[in-house]
Amino acid sequence: MAFKLLTPIKDYFLGLLFPIRCVVCKKETERKRKNKLICTDCLKELSPSLNFYCPLCEARTADAKLCFSFDLILNNTQNKFYLDRLIYPFSYKDQPVQKVIKAFKYHFIKDLKKTIGRLLINYLEKVKKQIDLKDLILIPVPLHKRKFNQRGYNQSELIAEQIISCFEKSEILADVLKKERSTKDQASLENDERIKNIEGVFKYTEPEKILGKKVLLIDDVYTTGATMAECAKVSKEAGAKEVIGLAIARG
């Protein structure tokens, strides 16, 4: 009983000494709120889009696959695109979204995984009425061990753990895809440099685990798509039947 009485007092003094602020607008928020790291006003701005777009040109599509034009172009060349679909709820051009992802990824606010997870589950529950998202192997895009040690966590793996409950007959395999060498930060490179930077760096250590399976690749941001495309390529080479990309936002 005494402990229960002390808890509100403790929370009061913690709030005075270490106020929690919204990662978007920096306004103080209530400690007891479920989404205490993002205030109510800013949370309202994080409204997901349920539209689908071509992974290459962003033309509107009905099924999140390549648009007709790019599908035709690739069928008439030796070039291949291994990502079957790309789904994402937000645009990285939206400032609130950008601030949330940067806080999660670069400012080490790990607890944002809960809010991001809830936003993605809300989106996926609606999307899976149009796209079959059952029987998936969830593969977080891996970090090189050096980057992992610096950050202390892989944000894509944290996302996977938050959303796994949304999928039927699915599992997370976080250790079967490895990033074998350290690369420059993709955000610091031009588009053509990003492709060269990431080429050949991913490898499956246990390819038999995705043989004939549907793979859901999970990353935080899809910009040029170089990282996701390379992961999709090695997934198909390892025997994946279908590869779907999921990102929080597209840049």
N, C-alpha and C positions, 0 to 999 in steps of 0.2 A: 504493500500500500504506500509506504513512504517513498519507494522508488518511483511509483506512478505519479506521485505529487511533485517529485523533483524534476521529472522529465520536461514539463512545460517551462519550468524555470531555466533548466539547462538550454532548451531551445531558444528561449528569449535572449539569454546572454550570448549564445553562439550567433544569433541574428545580429546583435549589436556589434560584436567583435568581427565577425566574418560574414557580412551580408552577401546573399546570393543574388547575382545580377543576371539579367537576360543576356544571352550571348549575342543577340541581334541589336537591341536598343540600349543595353546597359542599365535599364531600369531595375530597381530592386524587386525581387519576387518573393512569394511566400515559400518558406521551407517545406510546408506540408503539402504543397501542390504536387500532383502526379508528374506534371511537366514543369518542375520548378526552374529548370535551366532556360526555358523560353517562356516569356510572359504571354498572357492570354491574347493580347492585341497582336503580337507578332505571330503567334501560332495560327491565328485566323488568316494571316497572309500566306501561309504555307498550304495552298490549295492545289492538290494534284490534278494534272491533266490526264484524262482517260483516252486521249487520242494516240494513235500509233503513227510512227514515221519511219521512212527508209533509213537504215543504219548508215548509208553513204551520203545521200543528198538531202535528207530531211523532208522529202516529199511525203505528203500524207498517204498512208496505206491503210488497208483494212485489217491487216493481220500482223503488223510489226516486221514483215519480211522486206526484202529488197523491192524497190518500186519496179514497175514494168520496164522502164527505160534502162536502168542499170542491170537488171536481170538479162535483158536482151543483149546489152553491150558485152557482159561477161561471158555469155553463152557463145559469143562470136570471137572470143579471144582466148588466149591460153591462161589468162589471169583467173584466179579463183578467189572467192570470198567464202570463208568457212562458217561465219556466224549466221545461223538460220533466222533468228529473230532478235530484236533488241527492244526491251521495255524499260521505261523509266517514268517516274511521276512528275519530276521538276526540271526546270531550266536553270542551269548554272548562271545564266545572265541575270536572274532575279537576285537582288542584293541580300534579302533575308536568307535565302537558300545558301548562297555563297558563304555568308558569315557562319551559318550553322556547320557547314562541311569543313570550313577552315578551322573552326574551333575544335571540332572532333578530330581532325587529321593532324593539324600542326600545333595546336595549343594544348593538346593532351587532355582534353576534357572528355574522358572516357565514358562518363555516365550519360553522355548524349546518345549513346547507343540505344537507350530505352525509348527516348522520344522518337528517334529516327526509326527504330523498329516498329513502333506503333503507327507512324505515318506510312511506312511501307506495307504493313499488314493491311491497313485500311485500303490502300491502293490495290494490292494484290487480290484481296477478296472480291473486288469489282472486276478486275482484269481477267481473273480465271473463269469468269462466265463466258468469255470470248476466246480464250486461249487455254488449251489443255496444260495444266501445271501439276499433273499427278505423276507419280513414279519418277521423281527427279533425283539426281545426284547433285547436291549443292557443293560447288567448288569455289571457295574464295580465291580471288586473284592473289597470289603469294607475294610477300616481300622478301628481298634478300636478307639473309640472317644479320648482316651488318645494320641494315635499316630497321629490322625488327628489334634488335638490341638497343638501338637509339631511342625508338619510340616506346618500346615495351609492350606493344600489341599490334596486331594486324587489324585495321579498322574493317576490312572486308569480312574477316572471320567473325568479328563481333556482330556485324550485321546479320550474317548467316545464322548465328546462334539465336538472334532475336526473332527471326522470321520463320524458322523451321516448322513451328507449330501450324503455320498457314497451309502447309502442303501435305497431301495424302501420300502415304507409302514412300516417303522420301527420307534421305539421310545426308548428313554433312560429312564430306571427306576432305579434311583440311590439310592433310599431309601428303597427299598423293601427287600434287603438282608442286614442283619446286622452281624457284628462281635461282639459277646456278651461278650467276655472276652479278656483281653490283653494277648498276648503270647510272647515268646522269638522271637527274630529276626531269621527267617528261615535260613538266610545266615550264621549264627553262629553255626548251628547244623549239625550233621551227617545225612545221608539219613533216617535211621530208626527213629531217634529222630524227624525229621520233621513231619512224619506221626502222631506220638503221640501228638506232640506239637499243631497241628492244628485240631485234631479230635474233632468233636462236638461243634466247636466254632461259626459256621455260622447258621443263622436261617432266614427264610422268615417271615416277619411281615404281608405281604398281599399275601399269596400264590395263591389266586384266580386270581391275575393279570398275572400269567405266566401259568395258567392251560391250557394245550393243545397247548401251544405256542412253537416256536423255540427260544431258548435263546443263545445269544452270550455273553460269559463271557470274560471280558477284564482285562488283567493284564500286567505288564511291562515285567517281565522275567519268563519263564517257566524253572525251573531247574529239580528237581526231579518230579515235577508235583503234589506234595502233596496238595498244596493250591487249585489249579485248580480242582483236583480230588474231594476234599471235597466239593467245591462249586457246582460241577456238581452233586454230590450225593444228596445234599439237594435240588437242582433244580429238579431232577427227582422225588424225594420224594414229592415235592410240585406240581407235575403234568406236568412238562415241557415235550413236545413231543420230542424235540431234543436239545442237548446241544453242542455247538461249542465253542472251546476255541481260543482266539486270544491273542497273546503276541507280543511285539516288537521283542523279541529275545529269543532263547532257549540256556540255559546254558549247 
